[in-house]
Amino acid sequence: MFDLDRWREIFQRLSKNKLGTSLSGFTVSFAILLFTLLFGVGNGLKHTFEDQFAGDANNSVYIRTGRTTKPYKGLQSGRRIQLRNEDSKFMNENFEDEIQFFSPNIQRSMQAIYKGEQNRYSVRGVYPDYQPLESAEVVDGRFLTYLDIERRSKVVAIGRLVEKDLFGQLSALGKNINLDGLSYKVVGVFKDAGGDSDERYIYAPFSTLQGIYKPNDEVDYIGLTFNPNLSVDQALSFTNLLTKQLKEKFNIDPRDQAALRVQNYAEGTKNVEQFMNVLNFIILFIGIGTMIAGVICISNIMVYLVKERTKELGIRKALGATPRSIVGMIMMESIFITALAGYIGLLVGVFTLEAIGPGLEKYFILNPSVETYVVVGATIILIIAGTIAGYIPAKRAARIKPIVALNDE
């Protein structure tokens, strides 16, 4: 394998037959390049969908209300449906096994002031369970606790960009900010996978905001996560049953879609998964087709190259070359060309994806890339194919008698 004379002979042979070598190398490089680009774009689309769901847990459910649009059981349309604390209790009692995290929510727009800096932010009154719903990660201090809820403490956890807006380079932890005339102590700073908009929220204890702004136990909306052990179909069945029971409780027409809206992220996740499965199948189908085309081209080129060398191989056999040495030499040439060209195609594909990646964002293709093991696997397949493609004609050529090979025209 590492015979220097053998490798010198191979390089001389390849340099003399530039056309055949170039055709073989180009076929392999193009196949790997196309394979890399296809999978890269497919992964870019996948990243786009993942980014859309990054701000919330994939098993989130949000319950919001509006006004009825249909009369029902003698009640007029246009009724305002209002969630209250008793509805939170109703859901937790009836769906204890299906619910993982649960938080009622009150949301208000407030003017936040710290010394000379001020800005307007959305302030949410939530339970500690709301943190996993929003995928908020604490980077300094802590999030809200149930002790804060019990004591109705005037404390807040603020987004990273709220800290930057109001405090600049200083830490906000332990300092007091003014929210619509009331002082709240900052107990934590968080970052959010949802991006800049989600990092400009302020979270306060639900009981604190409800006591100040909702004296009648009113709730703006409710967020929860379902048990992660539920399948997508089971999760959808859970939300369908939850919707049915809430509509019965509020005397809402089952066909009324505006009065009560239950948004289950599992449905979006299921649709995305189905789309990605179809997309992956298409890419895989095209990729396999590309690989097959590459294998056929390599095979045809190798058959041609070996046939072209029939007289040369006859001379080698006449001088004492064994069939094994002839087969080994041709296979080494084939493997070398395939491996080198495959690596070049891989590099070109990766650099192309990096170069065009930023420009593809406007087409909703985010961070197009391909896992190394996928392309390396494809390259190995082509190398194996190149080995087989070289072995079959080499074996046939090695069986030709020297006298027949020398008379070949």
N, C-alpha and C positions, 0 to 999 in steps of 0.2 A: 504493500500500500504506500509506503514511504520510500520506495526505490527512486533515487534522484534521477537516474537515467531514464526510468519509465516516465516520470513526470516531464522531463525535458523533451522526450519524444512526443508526449501528448501535446505539449504547448507548441511544438513545431508543427504537428499535424493540424492543430486548430488554426494556427496562423496561416497555413497554406490554403485552408478551406474557409476563408472568411465568410463567404456567402452562407454556407450551410450552418456554420457556427452562429452567425448573426440571426438567421431565421429561427434556429432552436432557442437561442437566448431571448429574442424578442417575444416569441410565443409564450414562454414561461413568465417573463417579466410583465407582459400585458395581462395575462390571466391573474397573477397575484395583485397587480395594480388595480384592476377592475374589481376584484374580490374585496380588496381593502376599502376602496371608495364606496362600494355598495353597503358594506357592513358599517362603515363610518357614518354615512348618511342615515342609515336605519337607527343607529345608536343616538344620533343627533335628535331625531324625532322622539325617541324614547325619553331622552333627557328633557325635551321640551314639555312633555306630558308630566314627567316627574316634578318639574319645576312648578307647574301649575298647582300641584297638590302639596307643595313643600310647606306652605304656611299652616296647614292643619293636619291633624292626624287622619290617616286613611279610613279609620273606623268612626269618624265623627258624624253626629246627627244634630241638626239645628232645627228648632221648632219656633216658628214665628206665626203671628196672627194678623188678621186684617179685618175687613168688614164683609159681612155676608152679601152675596149677590143673588141669592134665591130665597124666597119665603119657605118656611119649613115648620110644620106642626102648629100652624096658626100664628107664627111669629113673622114679622115683616123682614124684608131684605134691608140691607144697610145697617144692620146691628154691628156694633163694635165688639169684637171678641177680645177679652182681656185675660191674660194669664195672671195667676196669683200664687201665693205660697202654697195654698192647698193643692194646686195642680202639680207642684213639684212632689209633694207627699203622695199624691195619687199615682204618679208614674213610678216612683221608687217602690211603692208597695205592690203594684201590679206587675212590675217587670224587674224584680230584684235580681233574677238570674241572668237577664239579658244585658243589664246596664253595668258598665265598668266604672266610668267616671261621670259625674253629674254636676252641673252648675247652672243655676238661674243667673240672669244677667240684666244689669241696668246700665244703659249707656247714655252719656251726656257729653256735649261739647262744652269745654271749660277753658277759661283763660288761666294759664299757669304763669306765675311770676316768681322769680328769684332775684332779689336785689334789683339791678337795672335791666335784667333780661326778662322778656315775656313772649309768649306765643300761645296759640290756641291748639288744644289737643282733644282727642276723644278719650274720655275717662270711662272705664268700665268697672262696675261693681260686680265682683265675681267671688266664687268660692275657690279655695286652693286647688280643687279638681280641674279648674279651667286651664291650668298651666299645660298639661299634656294635650289638651284639645288644640291649643295654638302652637304646640311644639316650641314653647318659649324656654330658652336655656339661660339660667341665672349665671351671670358672669361676675357679679359682685354682690355680697350680702345674701339675701334670701328672698323667697317669694312669700306670698300671704300664707297665714296659718289659720287653723280653726280657732285658735285662741284669739286671733284678731277678730274673727267673726263673732265669737262669743262676747268679747268686750266692746265690740263696735269701735275698734281703734281707728284713729285718724292716721293711718299709715298707707304708703303707696309703694308699689314696685313700678319703676319707670323703664321705658325702652332705652336702648343704647343711644339713639339719636336725640331723644329728649334730654338726656344727660349732656350730650354734646352741645345742643342748642342753648340750654340754660346755664350750664356750668363750665363750658369750654373745656379746658384741659384739667379742671379740678374734678375730684371725686364727689359724686352727689350723695354718697352713703352717709346717713346720719344727719343730713341737713334738712331743713324745712322749706317746703314750697307752698305758695299760696294758690289755692284753687277756688276761684269765684268767691274770694273773701274769707275762706277758711284755711287754716294752716294744717298741713299734712307732713309727717316725717317720712323721708325716703329710707326704706329698709332694704331695697334691692334694686339691681339694674340687670336687665335681661337683653339677650339678643334673640332674633327670630328668623327661622329659615325662610319665612315669607318675604323677607326683603325690607327695604326702607320704610314702606308704609306701615308694616306691622311693628316696626321698632320705634314708632312715634305714638304708641298707645301708653296710657297710664292705667294701672290696675289698682283698685282700692277694695277693701272688704265689702261684700255685698250688703251686709247688714247695716254698715255705716251709711252708704248711699241711699239704701231703701228707707232708713229712718229719717233721712233729711229730705229726700225728694219724692218718696212714694209712701205717704202715710197710710194708704189703704192696702198695703201688702201687694202692690202691683209689681209685675215682672215684665220687662221689655221682651225678652226671649229666653229660651232655654237651650243650653248646649250639653251634649252628652256623648260618650263613646260607648259603643256596644262591646260585649264580651268578645275579645279577639279570637276565642275558640270557635265562634260562629263562622260558618261558611258564608260566602257572599249571598247565596240564595236564602240562607237562614236569616241573615241580617236584613234582607229586603222583606222577608215575611214578618220579622219583628216590627219594622217600621210601618208596614201596612196595617198590622193589628193595632199598633199604637195610634196611628192616624184614625182608624175606625172607632176606637174607644174614646178618643178625645172629641171626635165629632159627635158621638152620642152624648157625651157629657155636656157639651156646649149647645146641643140641639142644632147642629149644622147639617144641611142637606149633604148626603154622601157625594153628590156630584159637584158640590161647591168647592172650587179649587182656590179661591181667593181668601176665604175666611180663615183657613188653617193650612199652613205650608210646612211640611216635614221634609227637610232636605237631608238625604242620606248619601254620604260620600262613597259608600260601597257601590252604589249604582254607577257613579262616574268611574270608579275604579274598575268595575266589571266591564264597562264599555271600552275603557282604555286598554284593558288586558285583551279583550277580543280584537280590538284594532291592531294592537301590537303583535298578537299571534298571527293575524293575517299578514301583516307587514313582514314579520320574521319569516313566514313561510314563502312569501314572494321573493324576498332577498335570498333566502336559502336556495330556492328553486333556480333563480338566476345565477347564484354563485356556483351551484353544482353544475348547471349548464355550461358556465364559463370554464369550470375545471375539466369537464368532459371534453369540451372543445380543445382545451389546451393539451389534454392527454392524447387526443386523436392527432393533433398537429405534430406533437413531439414524436409519436409513433411513426407517422408517415415520413417525417424528416429523417428519423433515424434509419428507417428501412432504406430510404434513398441514399443516405450517406454510406451505409454499409455496402449496399449494392455497388455504389460507385468505387468502392475500395476492393472489389472482388479480386482483381489482378494482384493488388498489393498484398492481400491476405494469402493468395496462392504462393507468392514469392516467400513470404514469411514461413509458411508451412514447409516449402521446399528446403528452406535453410534450417529447419528443425524446430520451428516454433510449435508448441503444443496447442491443441484446441483450448485448453484451460487458459493459457496465457493470452490467446487472442480474445476470448470472451472477456477476460478480466480487463484487458486494455480498453475495449470498446465500452464496457460498463463504467469504467472509471471516467472516460471522456463524457459519457452521458450524465453521470452523477455530478461531475464538476460543473458542466454547463448549466444543469438544472438548478443546482444549489446556488451558484453565483448569480444567475439571472433572477432566481426567486428572491434572493436577498436584495438585489437592486430594485426589483418591483415593489418589495415591502417598504424600503426606504423612501422611494418616490411617492408611494401611496400615503405614508404617514406624513411626510413633509407637505404633500398637496393638501391633506385634510387640515393641517395646522395653518397653512397659508390662506385657504378659502373659508376657514371656520368663522371668523368674524363677519364676513360678508353674507353668510348664510342665515344669520340671526333674523334678518328681515323676512326670510321665508319660513320662519318658525322652526329652524333647525339649529338647536343649541348645542354647542360644544361637540361637533361630530368627531368621533374617535372610535378606535377599534381595539379590543383587547389583544394584547400581544399573543396570547396562547391561541387565539382563533386564527390569526394570519400565519403564525409559525406552524400550526397544524396543517393549514392549507398548503404551505410550502413543502412540508414533509410528505404530504400526499402526492404532490407533483414530483418530488424527488423519487419517491417510490415508483410513480408512474414512469418517470424517465428511466429508472433502472430497468423496469420490465420492458419498456420500449426499446432499450438498448440490448437487453439480454436475448430477446426472441430472435431478432435478425442476426445478432452475433453468434448465437448457438447454431443457427442455420448455416451461416458463413463458415463456421469452424468445421462443419461436417463436409464441406466441399473438398473434393480431391484436388491436390495441387495442379495436376495436368489440366483439369477442367477449368480451374480458376485462371490459369495462365493463358488459356485459349479464349477467355471471355472478352467480348468486344463491347 
